[in-house]
Amino acid sequence: LKYPGIKSFNPNSPGKILLMDLNEEDPTVLELGVTGSKFDVSSFNPHGISTFTDE
């Protein structure tokens, strides 16, 4: 979330979730599109690094 006192590296741009498959020989970064009528993209400010393993 955008909140006073929390640093935003690009305050004029909404947050993004990026995907990368490290199993690929030449991995590329893909932006995950988030949709939904109740999703407020203008206040979306993700932070941190997360991983998902599909076994």
Backbone torsions as a table, in degrees:
resi	resn	phi	psi	omega
1	LEU	NA	148.2	171.2
2	LYS	-80.6	127.0	-175.3
3	TYR	-147.0	138.5	179.2
4	PRO	-55.7	132.7	178.4
5	GLY	95.2	-15.1	177.3
6	ILE	-96.4	125.0	-176.5
7	LYS	-67.8	133.5	173.2
8	SER	-118.7	126.0	-176.1
9	PHE	-72.2	-22.4	175.7
10	ASN	-144.8	82.6	-172.3
11	PRO	-64.8	-16.5	-178.7
12	ASN	-94.2	4.9	-178.6
13	SER	-125.4	136.5	178.3
14	PRO	-68.0	159.2	179.1
15	GLY	-68.0	163.5	-179.3
16	LYS	-138.6	153.2	170.2
17	ILE	-112.7	125.4	-177.5
18	LEU	-110.9	143.2	179.9
19	LEU	-116.6	142.2	174.6
20	MET	-146.7	127.0	177.8
21	ASP	-94.8	104.6	-177.1
22	LEU	-75.7	-2.9	174.1
23	ASN	-81.1	-15.2	179.6
24	GLU	-74.1	148.9	178.7
25	GLU	-65.5	-39.8	178.8
26	ASP	-127.1	79.0	-174.1
27	PRO	-65.1	142.5	175.6
28	THR	-123.8	157.0	-179.7
29	VAL	-91.6	132.0	176.6
30	LEU	-121.2	139.0	176.4
31	GLU	-86.8	128.4	177.5
32	LEU	-84.3	121.6	177.2
33	GLY	-80.3	130.3	179.0
34	VAL	-111.2	127.5	-177.5
35	THR	-129.2	168.4	176.9
36	GLY	143.4	145.7	-176.2
37	SER	-69.7	-23.2	-178.9
38	LYS	-100.7	2.7	-179.1
39	PHE	-87.1	122.4	-179.8
40	ASP	-99.9	94.0	-176.8
41	VAL	-63.7	-28.5	-177.2
42	SER	-69.1	-23.4	179.3
43	SER	-105.3	5.6	-178.0
44	PHE	-78.3	119.6	-179.1
45	ASN	-141.4	75.7	-178.3
46	PRO	-67.6	157.7	178.7
47	HIS	-147.9	154.7	177.7
48	GLY	91.9	179.4	179.9
49	ILE	-123.8	130.7	177.7
50	SER	-126.6	155.6	176.7
51	THR	-128.4	154.0	175.8
52	PHE	-135.3	128.3	178.0
53	THR	-114.9	120.5	178.7
54	ASP	-98.3	105.2	-176.2
55	GLU	-101.0	NA	NA
